[in-house]
Amino acid sequence: MNLERITVDPAVMSGKPCIRGLRVTVANVLRQLANHRTTEQIVAAYPYLEPADIDACLGYAALRVDDEELAVSGP
């Protein structure tokens, strides 16, 4: 997993995680994947993206899930 493709810059998209400094957020790509768009469809819609960028978004999301603290209701 190549997380170097994910960048955070306060001057780009208000500091949200983006792909290679482009104005495409990780969240945008993840929403598209959640809506059953394929890597090929996303790359066709954003020709400046590469399949490895999509993989990096998934890797980033997987790492972030482990960082989240979730409130768990107990008995």
Secondary structure, DSSP 8 states (H G I E B T S, - for coil): --GGGEE--TTSGGG--EETTSS-BHHHHHHHHHTT--HHHHHHHSTT--HHHHHHHHHHHHHHHHH--------
